[in-house]
Amino acid sequence: MNRLATATSPYLRQHADNPVHWREWDADALAEAASRDVPILLSIGYASCHWCHVMAHESFADEATAAVMNDNYVCIKVDREERPDLDAVYMNATVAMTGQGGWPMTCFLTPAGEPFYCGTYYPKVPRGGMPSFQQLLEAVADTWRNRRDEVNLASSQVAEALRGQAGGLPDSELTVTAELLDHAVAAVLRDVDEQHGGFGGAPKFPPSALMEGLLRSWERSGDDAILDVVRRTGAAMARGGIYDQIRGGFARYSVDAAWVVPHFEKMLYDNAQLLRAYAHLARRVPDDELPRRITGEIVEFLCDDLGTEHGGFASALDADTHLEPGQPGIEGATYVWTPAELIAALGPIDGAWAAEVLGVTTAGNFEQGTSVPTRYTDADDTARFERIRAALRTERDRRPQPDRDDKVVTAWNGMAITALAEAATTQSRDDWLDAAIRCVRFLLTEHVVGDRVLRASLGGKAGTAPGVLEDYAWLATGLLALHQATGAVEWLEHAQRLLDAAIAHFADPDAPGSWFDTADDAETLVARPRDPIDGATPAGASSLAEALLTASATSDPERAVRYRDLADRTLNRGTVVLAKAPRSAGQWLTVAEAALQGPIQIAIATPAPAAAADLLAAARAVAPGGAITLAAEPGSVPLLADRPTVGDTAAAYVCRGSVCDLPVTTADALRESLSR
């Protein structure tokens, strides 16, 4: 029987009506495979994955294919976003066997979980040199029955290779220096697409963490070539089709080099990281309206389109839209337009004008004469454009909509909390800060049990999957951002508990500064994963480095020393990634730049919040990314211990590492101190 109806993953529930006897990954499923003496068929995907839906429609919904699966295998379905540990292990196996990876991931395992054959999408009928999925199922089953020695040899070799890959980053003679970071940035800039912005060619992914790291590098070095790359990349993405010009929010990637045609799924983690980068850019280039506008529109997208009733943020919107029940979804159907559709929605005059502004043509830039809206020129009448945009939004809302993955993932919500808090403080938006606080209160109530974190929830109810390193790291970072934004000590205390738990359960005891992605008491897999590379989401280790560094500057002395030592040890291991693969080290660069500058701390002792308003505004406008900025009553938080006001006047203490300036009481004096 199919056992997915009660899963806490919307992706698994999408398969609850399949004739396949799907199970979730657990010890009972592995035990069943052993008792039946059959292999495990492991299928890993996620809710907004286009080809996952295609394979599901072609094969998993097919009675004949399902019969072969049920007779010969224990079939396990996994949501890669809910179980990133399983995804990491078996993706490494898939890449090792095939030279490439992707989703859906299709792996054949022994009952002990050791992979012996892996691939990705398989068609229902043979095509392009690929066997049909049913042919593959029958061939693997035959091999299992009749050539078991070959299976055992292959599985043991792959398992041994996976364990060998899990060694973590080696000790490095390098340390975080300006020279190393300059080298990393120079290497990144050599890959800039001078014509379209961004890096490399198609498909082109938003360089989310890298944008933040480059901004911090520019703040340190003053090299305007770095800022120019960030501004051009940010503008190119914001004007292209990868950005939803009607509702806001970024799609996962562009299929072309010019950012025109997106793969239409929208992920929380992309938009949270991009919110951080655009908000940072907006405050550093206040004369440029574009990043400020995009910052506000991303927040609107997060709250309106991904916000859940419990306060968290949903994981994603699908790429596909189902126009007819039971039929495959059509990619982008909700989002694309023709000139005739614009005229029908807006009338002939406004429709023709909107088509010109949004790049919607009769030839189209997408499929079947449709266009993904772009915005390569600013409208000459902003009020008119906003009126038309609102009308098109209303019209588009009447169309069938893509499904939403309502799963609330701790790490990605931590990213959103961080970005919302930082954007709120620089743009004086209490409503954005309220959204961040509402989210964190939900996570602390439902996702945190004692000092341990759960990975995800659905409908306000947490699942059983344990949190991985990134969950602890980003929730702690979000809490520390709220500590700075509000001056409330409760957020610091929650962050410290999570960091102490992460240190206790994820550290490699034989290699200080090296971290596993799963806890020491988590389920034992073929290999214990740890990936130091920043991808679409930052590595767990680089994410934890930020939380440790920030906590070291905001905690009591005993904790501060411990956190800083671990942050430095972690960053020193990350220097290998910065030196050899800098385009995959955006978060490492982000944290290393902050560490190199101290991080700078601006502690404002104030008798009342209003008294610190001018000092706070100056600090938040001028301080570089990664600086610690906080205002509170003297002695109420560790950063303000033994730091009094000057008489009855608020006083700002600026420190770089352990070197501090004399306190200042005016915004001009604070700006001067920060400019040195």
PyMOL commands that set and color helices and strands:
alter all, ss='L'
color gray80, all
select helices_A, chain A and resi 10-13+27-36+50-60+63-72+84-98+133-146+148-165+178-189+208-221+224-239+268-284+289-306+339-346+348-357+382-397+410-427+430-446+469-486+489-506+540-554+557-580+582-584+586-596+609-622+638-640+667-675
alter helices_A, ss='H'
color red, helices_A
select strands_A, chain A and resi 40-45+74-79+105-109+115-119+253-254+262-263+266-267+316-317+320-321+330-331+404-405+408-409+448-449+452-453+456-458+461-462+600-605+628-632+651-656+659-660
alter strands_A, ss='S'
color yellow, strands_A
deselect
rebuild
show_as cartoon
